[in-house]
Amino acid sequence: MINKVKVNIPNNDKKSYYIHIGPSADGSLSYTAADIAKRFPRSKCFIITDTNVEKLYAREFNKLIAGQGIASEIISFPYGEKSKTRKTKEYIENQLIKSGANRNSVIIALGGGVVGDIAGFVAATLFRGVPFIQIPTTLLAQVDSSVGGKVGVNHPLGKNLIGAFYQPDAVYIDVSTLTTLSDAEYRNGLAEVVKYGAALDIKLFELLARNADKILSRDTKLLKNIIERCCELKAEVVNKDEKEKSYRRILNFGHTIGHAVEKLSHYKIPHGAAVSIGMVAEAEMAFRLKILDRKSVVKLKMLLTHLGLPIDLPKNYSVPDYVKATQTDKKAVEDKILYTLIDKIGSGVIDVPLTSDDVEALLISRNYSAKFRL
């Protein structure tokens, strides 16, 4: 059965769209191919993917699209965060133009967050905007990056510094694609799921805590429900603040320190793992600021640990290294960075202004060795 979640775009219902949450009845992406063909019967589709997903899903999906009588072509690039650059974007654009893409062409992002971000940025700028479809194949992309229209690439000085807000025409989530994820990549997505619970929904957080083992075993029914809830939460946030002028920053919990971890590791530490580390660091900062109680910090650490996610800042970088890495964050205002923290499980606080000296003092005060009990 396919469930749908609507993403309402403020003051522009024509840009509103649905998230379709599956899987297809036959366990393939057949529902997605048929629905895209119905929506764009006379358009050529360009499937943007990476070298891993090309072998797993893109070639078969290309056949499914062709079986619907739709012309399509695959454009792939090397897998990984290292490809999330302006150079990759230029390569894709060159291939599209050489292949005769026009304003009626449809860009389909088939893959994880990197694929979705780059393909969406290409769609936003090619011919000043062409139709764009998200088909996320990782848990992280399904619950977060494929929804809401944030697209872009990294810059050597920081993550996601170049990009746009460009909403997809539709998002198709097929939970059966999660079966091919490695354990590490699957856990990577669970960090973003925990973020939704910690910052927005205590009931979701408690559901995760009660069912951690079933989640780790990839129970399909439970996963579908969790993904749908995360999409509902993301849709509610986007409806209130599409372009992150204020409230949408609630979704940045764990991301300021998390992005610093990614940057310092040269993206060897993946996004979800970095966000897990960032959530704990920022929760402990909130505790030191007397915003959050210690019991909530412990609950967060216990859940992340149970899910197999890291919680400690890598010790091969110094506190000044972390602080310096946050200074090019997009949320920097004058000499301060606006942090999103939590004041209790299920409740976030946006725009907490902290100077570099503040952050350094808060991080240095962390007690790595202390053990706490509920």
C-alpha positions as CSV (number, residue, x, y, z in Angstrom):
1,M,0.0,0.0,0.0
2,I,1.2,3.5,-0.9
3,N,0.7,6.2,1.7
4,K,1.0,9.9,0.8
5,V,2.1,12.9,2.8
6,K,1.5,16.4,1.3
7,V,4.1,19.1,1.5
8,N,2.3,22.4,1.4
9,I,4.4,25.3,0.2
10,P,3.4,28.6,1.8
11,N,1.6,31.0,-0.5
12,N,2.2,28.8,-3.5
13,D,0.0,25.8,-3.7
14,K,1.2,25.1,-7.3
15,K,4.6,24.2,-5.8
16,S,3.0,21.8,-3.2
17,Y,3.7,18.1,-3.7
18,Y,3.2,14.6,-2.4
19,I,5.7,12.2,-0.8
20,H,4.7,8.7,-1.9
21,I,5.7,6.0,0.7
22,G,5.7,2.4,-0.5
23,P,7.0,-0.1,-1.4
24,S,5.6,-1.2,-4.8
25,A,3.5,-4.3,-4.6
26,D,6.0,-6.3,-6.6
27,G,9.0,-5.1,-4.5
28,S,10.5,-3.0,-7.4
29,L,10.2,0.7,-8.3
30,S,7.4,-0.1,-10.7
31,Y,4.8,2.2,-8.9
32,T,7.3,5.1,-9.1
33,A,8.0,4.5,-12.9
34,A,4.3,4.3,-13.7
35,D,3.4,7.4,-11.7
36,I,6.2,9.5,-13.3
37,A,5.1,8.4,-16.8
38,K,1.6,9.4,-16.0
39,R,2.7,12.9,-14.8
40,F,5.2,13.5,-17.6
41,P,4.0,11.5,-20.6
42,R,5.9,13.5,-23.2
43,S,9.1,14.4,-21.4
44,K,12.5,12.8,-21.6
45,C,13.7,11.7,-18.2
46,F,17.3,12.0,-17.1
47,I,18.2,9.7,-14.2
48,I,21.0,11.2,-12.1
49,T,22.6,8.7,-9.8
50,D,26.0,7.5,-8.5
51,T,28.1,4.5,-9.5
52,N,26.8,2.4,-6.6
53,V,23.1,3.0,-7.1
54,E,23.5,2.8,-10.9
55,K,24.3,-0.9,-10.5
56,L,21.7,-1.6,-7.7
57,Y,18.7,0.3,-9.1
58,A,19.2,2.8,-11.9
59,R,19.7,0.4,-14.8
60,E,16.5,-1.6,-13.8
61,F,14.6,1.7,-13.2
62,N,15.7,2.9,-16.6
63,K,14.1,-0.2,-18.1
64,L,10.9,0.3,-16.1
65,I,10.6,3.9,-17.4
66,A,11.3,2.7,-21.0
67,G,8.5,0.1,-20.4
68,Q,6.1,3.0,-19.8
69,G,7.0,4.4,-23.3
70,I,9.2,7.2,-21.8
71,A,12.6,8.1,-23.2
72,S,15.2,8.1,-20.5
73,E,19.0,8.2,-19.9
74,I,21.3,7.6,-17.0
75,I,24.0,10.0,-15.9
76,S,26.1,8.8,-13.1
77,F,29.1,10.1,-11.1
78,P,31.4,8.5,-8.5
79,Y,29.8,7.6,-5.2
80,G,30.4,9.6,-2.0
81,E,30.5,13.0,-0.4
82,K,33.8,13.8,-2.2
83,S,31.7,14.2,-5.4
84,K,29.4,16.8,-3.9
85,T,31.2,19.6,-5.7
86,R,30.7,22.3,-8.4
87,K,32.9,20.2,-10.7
88,T,30.4,17.3,-10.5
89,K,27.5,19.7,-11.1
90,E,29.3,21.0,-14.2
91,Y,29.9,17.5,-15.5
92,I,26.2,16.6,-15.2
93,E,25.1,19.8,-16.9
94,N,27.5,19.1,-19.8
95,Q,26.1,15.6,-20.2
96,L,22.5,16.9,-20.1
97,I,23.1,19.6,-22.7
98,K,25.0,17.2,-25.0
99,S,22.1,14.8,-24.7
100,G,19.5,17.3,-25.8
101,A,17.9,18.2,-22.5
102,N,15.4,21.0,-22.7
103,R,12.9,22.9,-20.4
104,N,10.5,20.0,-20.6
105,S,13.0,17.4,-19.5
106,V,12.6,15.8,-16.1
107,I,15.6,15.4,-13.7
108,I,15.2,12.3,-11.5
109,A,17.5,12.0,-8.5
110,L,17.9,8.3,-7.8
111,G,20.1,7.7,-4.8
112,G,21.1,9.1,-1.4
113,G,21.5,12.6,-0.1
114,V,24.5,13.5,-2.3
115,V,22.7,12.5,-5.4
116,G,19.5,14.4,-4.4
117,D,21.4,17.5,-3.5
118,I,23.4,17.7,-6.7
119,A,20.6,16.6,-9.0
120,G,18.3,19.1,-7.4
121,F,20.8,22.0,-7.8
122,V,21.2,21.1,-11.4
123,A,17.5,21.1,-11.9
124,A,17.2,24.5,-10.2
125,T,19.7,26.1,-12.5
126,L,19.4,24.3,-15.8
127,F,17.4,26.5,-18.2
128,R,16.5,28.5,-15.0
129,G,14.6,25.5,-13.7
130,V,13.3,22.1,-14.9
131,P,11.0,19.5,-13.3
132,F,12.6,17.5,-10.6
133,I,11.8,14.2,-8.9
134,Q,13.4,12.7,-5.8
135,I,13.7,8.9,-5.4
136,P,15.8,8.5,-2.2
137,T,17.3,5.1,-1.7
138,T,19.0,5.6,1.7
139,L,17.3,6.1,5.1
140,L,18.9,9.4,5.6
141,A,17.6,10.8,2.3
142,Q,14.2,9.3,2.8
143,V,13.6,10.9,6.2
144,D,15.3,14.2,5.6
145,S,17.3,15.4,2.6
146,S,14.8,14.5,-0.2
147,V,12.0,16.6,1.4
148,G,11.9,20.3,1.7
149,G,13.9,21.6,-1.4
150,K,17.3,22.2,0.0
151,V,19.8,21.5,-2.8
152,G,23.4,22.3,-3.3
153,V,27.1,21.4,-3.2
154,N,29.9,21.7,-0.7
155,H,32.7,24.2,-0.8
156,P,36.3,23.6,0.5
157,L,35.5,26.0,3.3
158,G,32.3,24.3,4.4
159,K,29.4,22.0,3.8
160,N,26.4,23.1,1.6
161,L,27.7,26.6,1.2
162,I,26.5,26.8,-2.4
163,G,23.0,26.0,-3.3
164,A,19.3,26.9,-3.6
165,F,15.8,26.2,-2.3
166,Y,14.1,24.2,-5.1
167,Q,11.2,22.0,-4.4
168,P,10.8,18.7,-6.2
169,D,7.6,17.9,-8.1
170,A,7.2,14.7,-6.1
171,V,9.1,12.4,-3.8
172,Y,8.9,8.6,-4.1
173,I,10.1,6.5,-1.1
174,D,10.3,2.8,-1.5
175,V,11.3,1.2,1.7
176,S,12.5,-2.0,-0.1
177,T,15.6,-0.1,-1.2
178,L,16.8,0.0,2.4
179,T,17.5,-3.8,2.2
180,T,20.7,-3.1,0.2
181,L,22.2,-0.6,2.6
182,S,25.2,-1.5,4.6
183,D,24.7,-1.5,8.4
184,A,26.9,1.6,8.7
185,E,24.8,3.5,6.1
186,Y,21.6,2.4,7.7
187,R,22.7,3.6,11.1
188,N,23.8,6.8,9.4
189,G,20.1,7.5,8.6
190,L,18.9,6.6,12.0
191,A,20.8,9.6,13.4
192,E,18.4,11.9,11.5
193,V,15.4,9.9,12.7
194,V,16.6,10.5,16.3
195,K,17.0,14.2,15.6
196,Y,13.3,14.5,14.7
197,G,12.3,12.8,17.9
198,A,14.8,14.8,20.1
199,A,13.9,18.2,18.6
200,L,10.2,17.8,17.6
201,D,8.4,14.7,18.8
202,I,8.8,13.0,22.2
203,K,6.4,10.2,21.1
204,L,8.6,9.4,18.2
205,F,11.7,9.5,20.5
206,E,10.0,7.1,22.9
207,L,8.9,4.8,20.0
208,L,12.5,4.6,18.9
209,A,13.7,3.9,22.5
210,R,11.2,1.1,22.9
211,N,11.8,-0.5,19.6
212,A,15.5,0.0,19.0
213,D,16.2,-3.7,18.4
214,K,13.3,-4.1,15.9
215,I,14.6,-0.9,14.1
216,L,18.1,-2.4,13.9
217,S,16.6,-5.6,12.4
218,R,14.9,-3.3,9.7
219,D,11.3,-4.3,10.5
220,T,9.6,-3.1,7.3
221,K,6.2,-2.1,8.8
222,L,7.8,-0.2,11.7
223,L,10.3,1.5,9.3
224,K,7.5,2.6,7.0
225,N,5.6,4.2,10.0
226,I,8.8,5.9,11.2
227,I,9.7,7.2,7.8
228,E,6.1,8.5,7.3
229,R,6.2,10.3,10.7
230,C,9.5,11.9,9.9
231,C,8.1,13.1,6.6
232,E,5.1,14.5,8.3
233,L,7.3,16.4,10.7
234,K,9.5,17.8,7.9
235,A,6.4,18.8,5.9
236,E,5.0,20.7,8.9
237,V,8.3,22.6,9.3
238,V,8.6,23.4,5.6
239,N,5.0,24.6,5.6
240,K,5.8,27.1,8.4
241,D,9.1,28.2,6.9
242,E,10.2,27.1,3.5
243,K,13.4,29.0,3.2
244,E,14.8,28.7,6.7
245,K,14.2,32.3,7.7
246,S,13.5,31.2,11.3
247,Y,11.6,28.1,12.4
248,R,13.1,25.7,9.9
249,R,16.3,26.0,11.8
250,I,14.7,23.6,14.4
251,L,16.0,20.9,12.1
252,N,19.6,22.0,12.6
253,F,20.0,20.3,16.0
254,G,23.3,18.5,16.1
255,H,24.3,19.9,12.7
256,T,26.6,22.8,13.6
257,I,29.1,20.7,15.5
258,G,28.2,17.8,13.2
259,H,29.2,19.7,10.1
260,A,32.5,20.6,11.9
261,V,33.2,16.9,12.5
262,E,32.5,16.1,8.9
263,K,34.8,18.9,7.7
264,L,37.7,18.1,10.0
265,S,37.6,14.5,9.0
266,H,37.5,15.4,5.3
267,Y,34.1,13.7,5.1
268,K,35.5,10.4,6.2
269,I,33.0,10.5,9.0
270,P,29.6,10.3,7.3
271,H,26.8,12.9,7.9
272,G,24.6,10.8,10.1
273,A,27.5,9.7,12.4
274,A,28.7,13.3,12.6
275,V,25.2,14.5,13.5
276,S,24.9,11.9,16.2
277,I,28.2,13.2,17.7
278,G,26.9,16.8,17.2
279,M,23.6,16.1,18.9
280,V,25.4,14.9,22.1
281,A,27.9,17.7,22.1
282,E,25.1,20.3,21.6
283,A,22.9,18.6,24.2
284,E,25.7,18.8,26.7
285,M,26.3,22.4,25.7
286,A,22.6,23.0,26.5
287,F,23.0,21.3,29.9
288,R,26.0,23.6,30.7
289,L,23.9,26.6,29.7
290,K,21.1,25.3,32.1
291,I,18.7,24.9,29.2
292,L,18.5,21.1,29.3
293,D,18.4,18.7,32.3
294,R,21.0,16.0,32.7
295,K,18.4,13.1,32.5
296,S,17.5,14.2,28.9
297,V,21.2,14.2,27.9
298,V,21.5,10.7,29.2
299,K,18.4,9.5,27.4
300,L,19.7,10.8,24.1
301,K,23.1,9.2,24.6
302,M,21.6,5.9,25.5
303,L,19.4,5.8,22.5
304,L,22.1,6.7,20.1
305,T,24.5,4.2,21.7
306,H,21.8,1.4,21.4
307,L,21.4,2.2,17.7
308,G,25.2,1.8,17.2
309,L,25.9,5.5,16.6
310,P,29.0,7.4,17.9
311,I,28.5,10.0,20.7
312,D,32.0,11.3,21.4
313,L,33.9,14.0,19.6
314,P,36.9,12.4,17.8
315,K,39.9,13.1,20.1
316,N,42.4,13.5,17.2
317,Y,41.1,17.1,16.8
318,S,41.4,19.8,19.5
319,V,38.5,21.9,20.9
320,P,39.9,25.0,19.0
321,D,39.9,22.9,15.8
322,Y,36.1,22.2,16.3
323,V,35.4,25.9,17.1
324,K,37.3,27.1,14.0
325,A,35.5,24.6,11.8
326,T,32.2,26.1,12.9
327,Q,33.1,29.6,11.9
328,T,32.2,29.3,8.3
329,D,28.8,27.8,9.2
330,K,25.8,29.3,7.2
331,K,24.2,30.3,10.6
332,A,27.0,32.7,11.5
333,V,25.9,36.2,12.3
334,E,28.6,38.7,13.0
335,D,30.8,37.2,15.7
336,K,28.2,34.6,16.8
337,I,26.8,31.4,15.5
338,L,23.1,30.7,16.0
339,Y,22.8,27.2,17.5
340,T,19.7,25.0,17.6
341,L,19.6,23.3,21.0
342,I,16.9,21.3,22.9
343,D,15.3,22.3,26.2
344,K,13.7,18.8,26.7
345,I,13.3,15.7,24.6
346,G,10.9,16.6,21.8
347,S,11.4,20.4,22.0
348,G,14.0,22.5,20.2
349,V,15.1,26.0,20.8
350,I,16.4,28.0,17.7
351,D,18.8,30.9,17.4
352,V,20.8,30.5,20.6
353,P,23.7,32.9,19.9
354,L,27.1,31.7,21.0
355,T,30.5,33.2,20.4
356,S,33.6,31.1,19.6
357,D,34.8,31.7,23.2
358,D,31.4,30.5,24.5
359,V,31.6,27.3,22.4
360,E,35.2,26.6,23.3
361,A,34.4,26.9,27.0
362,L,31.3,24.7,26.7
363,L,33.1,22.0,24.8
364,I,36.1,22.0,27.1
365,S,33.8,21.6,30.1
366,R,32.5,18.3,28.7
367,N,33.2,15.3,31.0
368,Y,34.0,12.4,28.7
369,S,34.7,9.9,31.4
370,A,31.8,10.4,33.8
371,K,29.1,7.8,33.8
372,F,25.5,8.7,34.6
373,R,22.5,6.6,35.6
374,L,18.8,7.3,35.1
